[in-house]
Amino acid sequence: MVKINLVWVLLFSFLACNNQPIQDKDSTTIVDSLITNTQVTRQSAEIAIDSSNYSGVLLLYSDSLQIDNQNFSIYNQNNSVFTTVASKNSNEPYSDKLKGKILAYYPDYYIVHFNAEKLSDGVYRVKVGTSSKIVKATKYVEYLSLPDYVLKFFVITTSANPLRSSSSETASQIKGIDYKQLSLKCLEINGDWVKVACNAECEGCPEGETDITGWVRWRKDGKIIVKQHYAC
């Protein structure tokens, strides 16, 4: 009986030893495959980042009078070319992949603006849709902080974001003036608010008014919410 039991013990040990390496090998192969695939995916995947993570704005064609033939390549995270903003047949530069996906896109007026973060001299991370891309350029671009960007252009008010007497949501609205279609020049920034005045040098002020000033909220939760006009 002892011999029989010993035989069974030896047989069981032999089978267990033979089965264990095969199982470990298969498991290791699967895990290694998952790690490799994950690493590749992470390297090539686009990074979805909210615009509140971008501290500035990148303007392409900052001197449009000098750069009729200037092209700009927009790169993916893996350094492949996502698109190129280029002029064809002497027309204004454009890229269909940017339409509706960046901060401001009016190529007929050389307005191509991105929410952006400066990574180093001539290298910028920009927001395109929900993804992060890269722009590499040292000429004919301008990088501005969000407040400086707002101050550079004109704004208009809306019923949802009206002109107020001071920089507070509880401040009284400035009423009795048809100012909603007028572009207002920006004077100074106070936190998330910008002080504005009617643009007498451009569109003029409403009839009978020469000095209309007030405050408009330009930023909320890190995002620009004010409607902007880029030309007089």
C-alpha angles and dihedrals in degrees: 000000000000090000092050092051091048091053091052091049092051092046092050092049091050093052093046092051092049094048098045100066092048092053092046092048093051093047093048092050092052094047093047090051091052093049092049093048092047092051092050091047092051092050095052101033120104116243113238108213130172115241089242086075091065114085098192150016129255117212118199118203093027088166103035093171091069104039112058091141099036115127127194125203120211113207134208120231090264090056095252116133113264095183142326125232100218142162117237128190091357092299126133114283117263146160122202090208091068099049110117092357105085136057096266128359119177103138093175086070097036090251110147109150129171135190097244150174122210109233097178139326106317095359122101136175108220135188117241112174105313094331137086120237135176130240120193113194138129101181134060094009130107127201116202135178113245094256092049090048092055092047091051095064141033129267137204129207129233135196088259092050107027132179109271135193094239140008098280137095088230095052117111119265119245102239139172093061128098093225101135095098095041121097111232124209117233118238109174143348125237109180108294093350133083126204112226140184134196110274101244094169094055119025096001127230126285113283112284093014125101105163116036115162133166145134131273127187108242102175136039127173089353095305131110106246102168119100111242136205115206101197136037 
